[in-house]
Amino acid sequence: MEQKDPYEILGLRKDATRDEIVKRYNLLLKKYRSDNTKSANDKNAQIQEIEEAYNVLMGYDFNSLAEGKLSEEAKKPPNPLLKKLNIDEKKLGNFIHYYKAHMIIGTIVLISLFFIIRSIVTRVEPDLRLKLVGIYPTTSIEKLEEKIMDNIAGLKKVEIDPLIFWDKTNPNVEYSMEVKLYTLSGTGEVDAYFLDEERFEKLMNMPNRVKPMDDIVKRYGDKIEEKNIIKKKMKNDNEEHVYGIEVENRDFFKGTELENFKVILSIGMDGEYAENTEKLLDLIFK
């Protein structure tokens, strides 16, 4: 019996794509399975014919092709690994072809999850938290971090959170940075502040942000000049206390791009890393 043309059976052109073959196959199966006007035998015969035609065009059943019509791909020996695993190479290739977009997305998601998990597992938590607040060059942040890390033994990581008031002409930017200063300074996770003069005054108007530094002035004695000491009488103080020390003229700031800027040091009220803060003070006032 003459082999029927599988393209004709499925009602397709000879140049039909694999996508078109699959769509037409699914459409015909649905049509004949829901056809209640034919007997069960007729329906099964039509469905079988459709499935055979589909198998031929998808490369699943090469024996049904006319002799000499096998594709070069069909003549290739089966993949030994897939054969050993009892995996149909053609079906696997077809699966990859139609689900490659899903596989690519899935792979990207898995890779992203891998890096997220690795960053969480390998992340080093800072053991010294500082705030750099004022009109300062942003390039100074990295240099300041490097200077601290290079000179404080045993320090795992320093975190300098910059609040750079870079646009004085934009009141919205100024306001948003002040809100950020108010919010972040109230978290209890600031060991020390480096501030310009204007932001220091604003911080002084925020309750319970910094603590007195009188004991620091006594500890370092003549290493801190009287002219660099800033005293304030806070709302709940009975007398003035030292809340800021001007430090921009210290060797500590050489090479950080902060040498020509006013820098006032204040100590956070509830900093978590007192020992490393002491080491920072030793570095500044050595």
C-alpha positions as CSV (number, residue, x, y, z in Angstrom):
1,M,0.0,0.0,0.0
2,E,1.3,3.5,-0.9
3,Q,2.6,5.5,2.1
4,K,0.3,8.4,2.7
5,D,1.8,11.9,2.9
6,P,2.0,12.8,6.6
7,Y,1.8,16.5,5.7
8,E,-1.4,15.9,3.8
9,I,-2.9,13.9,6.7
10,L,-2.3,16.8,9.1
11,G,-3.3,19.4,6.5
12,L,0.1,21.1,6.5
13,R,2.4,22.7,4.0
14,K,5.7,21.0,3.2
15,D,7.6,23.8,4.8
16,A,5.6,23.6,8.1
17,T,7.7,24.3,11.2
18,R,7.9,22.1,14.2
19,D,5.7,24.5,16.2
20,E,3.1,24.4,13.4
21,I,3.2,20.5,13.4
22,V,2.6,20.3,17.2
23,K,-0.2,22.9,17.1
24,R,-2.0,21.1,14.2
25,Y,-1.5,17.7,15.9
26,N,-3.1,18.9,19.1
27,L,-5.9,20.6,17.3
28,L,-6.8,17.5,15.3
29,L,-6.6,15.2,18.3
30,K,-9.0,17.5,20.2
31,K,-11.3,17.7,17.2
32,Y,-11.6,13.9,16.6
33,R,-11.8,13.0,20.3
34,S,-14.8,15.3,20.8
35,D,-16.5,14.2,17.6
36,N,-19.6,12.2,18.6
37,T,-20.9,11.7,15.1
38,K,-18.5,8.9,14.3
39,S,-18.2,5.4,15.7
40,A,-15.5,4.5,18.2
41,N,-13.6,2.5,15.6
42,D,-13.6,5.3,13.0
43,K,-12.4,7.8,15.6
44,N,-9.6,5.5,16.7
45,A,-8.6,4.9,13.1
46,Q,-8.4,8.6,12.4
47,I,-6.6,9.3,15.7
48,Q,-4.1,6.6,14.9
49,E,-3.5,8.0,11.4
50,I,-2.9,11.4,12.9
51,E,-0.5,10.1,15.5
52,E,1.5,8.1,12.9
53,A,1.8,11.2,10.6
54,Y,2.9,13.3,13.6
55,N,5.5,10.7,14.6
56,V,6.9,10.7,11.1
57,L,7.2,14.4,10.9
58,M,8.7,14.7,14.4
59,G,11.2,11.9,13.7
60,Y,9.7,9.5,16.2
61,D,8.9,6.7,13.7
62,F,11.4,6.5,10.8
63,N,10.3,3.1,9.7
64,S,7.0,4.5,8.4
65,L,8.8,6.7,5.9
66,A,9.4,5.4,2.4
67,E,12.7,3.6,1.8
68,G,15.5,6.0,1.2
69,K,13.7,8.9,2.8
70,L,15.4,8.7,6.2
71,S,17.0,11.9,7.3
72,E,20.7,12.1,7.9
73,E,19.9,12.7,11.5
74,A,18.0,9.4,11.6
75,K,21.0,7.5,10.2
76,K,23.2,8.6,13.1
77,P,23.8,5.9,15.7
78,P,22.0,6.6,19.0
79,N,23.8,8.4,21.8
80,P,25.3,5.6,23.9
81,L,24.7,7.5,27.2
82,L,21.1,8.2,26.5
83,K,20.6,4.7,25.3
84,K,22.1,3.3,28.5
85,L,19.7,5.6,30.5
86,N,16.8,4.4,28.3
87,I,16.1,8.0,27.2
88,D,14.6,8.6,23.7
89,E,17.0,11.0,22.1
90,K,14.4,12.4,19.7
91,K,11.9,13.0,22.4
92,L,14.6,14.6,24.5
93,G,15.6,16.9,21.7
94,N,12.0,17.8,21.0
95,F,11.4,18.6,24.7
96,I,14.5,20.8,24.8
97,H,13.4,22.5,21.6
98,Y,9.9,23.5,22.9
99,Y,10.9,24.2,26.5
100,K,14.2,25.9,25.9
101,A,12.8,29.3,27.0
102,H,11.5,27.8,30.2
103,M,14.8,26.1,30.8
104,I,16.8,29.3,30.2
105,I,14.6,31.2,32.6
106,G,14.8,28.4,35.1
107,T,18.6,28.3,34.8
108,I,18.8,32.0,35.3
109,V,16.6,31.8,38.4
110,L,18.8,28.9,39.8
111,I,22.0,30.8,39.1
112,S,20.6,33.9,40.8
113,L,19.5,31.9,43.8
114,F,22.9,30.3,44.0
115,F,24.6,33.7,44.2
116,I,22.1,35.1,46.6
117,I,22.5,32.1,48.9
118,R,26.3,32.3,48.6
119,S,26.3,36.0,49.4
120,I,24.3,35.3,52.5
121,V,26.5,32.5,53.6
122,T,29.8,34.2,52.8
123,R,28.8,37.7,53.8
124,V,30.9,39.4,56.4
125,E,29.0,41.5,58.8
126,P,30.6,44.8,59.6
127,D,32.1,45.2,63.1
128,L,32.5,48.9,62.8
129,R,29.7,51.1,61.5
130,L,30.3,54.8,60.7
131,K,28.2,57.6,59.1
132,L,29.8,60.2,56.8
133,V,27.3,63.1,56.8
134,G,27.7,66.3,54.9
135,I,28.9,67.9,51.7
136,Y,31.8,65.6,50.9
137,P,33.2,63.9,47.8
138,T,31.7,60.5,47.3
139,T,35.2,59.2,46.3
140,S,36.4,59.7,49.8
141,I,34.3,56.9,51.2
142,E,36.2,54.0,49.7
143,K,39.6,55.6,50.6
144,L,38.4,56.1,54.2
145,E,37.3,52.5,54.4
146,E,40.7,51.3,53.1
147,K,42.6,53.5,55.5
148,I,40.7,52.1,58.5
149,M,40.9,48.5,57.3
150,D,44.7,48.8,56.7
151,N,45.3,50.3,60.2
152,I,43.0,48.5,62.6
153,A,44.2,45.0,63.4
154,G,41.5,42.3,63.7
155,L,38.8,44.4,62.0
156,K,36.7,42.2,59.8
157,K,34.8,44.9,57.9
158,V,34.1,48.6,58.3
159,E,30.8,50.0,56.9
160,I,30.6,53.7,56.1
161,D,27.1,54.8,55.3
162,P,27.3,58.1,53.3
163,L,24.7,60.8,53.6
164,I,26.0,63.2,51.1
165,F,24.2,66.5,50.8
166,W,25.4,67.1,47.3
167,D,22.7,69.4,45.9
168,K,22.1,72.5,48.1
169,T,20.0,74.1,45.4
170,N,17.3,71.3,45.6
171,P,15.3,71.6,48.8
172,N,13.7,68.2,48.2
173,V,17.1,66.5,48.2
174,E,18.1,68.4,51.3
175,Y,14.9,67.4,53.1
176,S,15.1,63.7,52.1
177,M,18.7,63.5,53.3
178,E,17.8,65.1,56.6
179,V,15.0,62.6,57.0
180,K,17.4,59.8,56.3
181,L,19.8,61.2,58.9
182,Y,17.1,61.4,61.5
183,T,15.9,57.8,60.7
184,L,19.3,56.1,60.5
185,S,20.8,57.9,63.5
186,G,18.0,56.5,65.6
187,T,18.6,52.8,64.8
188,G,21.2,52.4,67.6
189,E,23.7,50.9,65.1
190,V,26.1,53.8,64.6
191,D,29.5,53.6,66.3
192,A,30.7,57.0,65.2
193,Y,29.9,60.0,62.9
194,F,32.0,62.2,60.7
195,L,29.9,65.3,60.0
196,D,30.3,68.7,58.5
197,E,29.4,71.7,60.7
198,E,25.8,72.2,59.5
199,R,24.9,68.5,59.9
200,F,26.6,68.3,63.3
201,E,24.2,71.1,64.5
202,K,21.2,69.3,63.1
203,L,22.3,66.0,64.8
204,M,22.6,67.9,68.1
205,N,18.9,68.8,67.8
206,M,18.0,65.1,67.6
207,P,17.5,63.5,71.0
208,N,19.6,60.4,72.0
209,R,21.8,60.3,68.9
210,V,25.3,60.8,70.4
211,K,26.9,60.6,73.8
212,P,29.3,62.9,75.6
213,M,33.0,62.6,74.8
214,D,34.4,64.2,77.9
215,D,36.2,61.0,78.9
216,I,37.8,60.8,75.4
217,V,39.2,64.3,75.7
218,K,40.7,63.4,79.1
219,R,42.1,60.1,77.8
220,Y,44.0,61.7,74.9
221,G,45.0,64.8,76.9
222,D,47.2,67.3,74.9
223,K,46.6,65.3,71.7
224,I,43.3,67.2,71.4
225,E,43.6,70.9,71.2
226,E,41.1,73.0,73.1
227,K,40.1,74.9,70.0
228,N,38.9,71.7,68.4
229,I,36.6,70.7,71.2
230,I,32.9,71.4,70.7
231,K,30.7,71.6,73.8
232,K,27.0,71.6,73.9
233,K,24.3,71.7,76.6
234,M,21.7,69.2,75.5
235,K,18.1,69.2,76.6
236,N,18.5,66.8,79.5
237,D,22.0,68.0,80.5
238,N,22.6,70.1,83.6
239,E,25.8,71.4,82.1
240,E,27.8,71.5,78.9
241,H,29.5,68.4,77.7
242,V,31.8,67.6,74.7
243,Y,29.7,66.2,71.9
244,G,32.1,66.9,69.0
245,I,35.8,67.1,68.2
246,E,37.1,68.7,65.0
247,V,39.5,66.2,63.4
248,E,40.0,67.3,59.8
249,N,43.6,68.4,60.5
250,R,44.7,64.9,61.6
251,D,47.1,62.7,59.7
252,F,44.4,60.1,59.7
253,F,42.6,61.9,56.9
254,K,45.6,62.3,54.6
255,G,44.9,60.7,51.2
256,T,41.1,60.4,51.8
257,E,40.1,63.6,50.0
258,L,38.7,65.0,53.2
259,E,41.8,67.0,54.2
260,N,40.2,70.3,53.1
261,F,36.8,69.7,54.5
262,K,35.5,70.4,58.0
263,V,35.1,67.1,59.8
264,I,33.6,66.8,63.2
265,L,33.7,63.4,65.1
266,S,30.8,62.3,67.3
267,I,30.2,59.0,69.0
268,G,27.0,57.2,68.6
269,M,24.8,56.7,71.6
270,D,24.2,53.0,71.3
271,G,27.0,51.8,69.0
272,E,27.5,48.0,69.0
273,Y,31.3,47.8,68.6
274,A,32.9,49.8,71.4
275,E,36.2,47.9,71.2
276,N,36.7,48.8,67.5
277,T,35.5,52.3,68.1
278,E,38.3,52.7,70.7
279,K,40.8,51.4,68.1
280,L,39.4,54.0,65.6
281,L,40.0,56.8,68.2
282,D,43.5,55.6,68.8
283,L,44.1,55.7,65.1
284,I,42.7,59.3,64.8
285,F,44.4,60.7,67.9
286,K,47.7,58.8,67.9
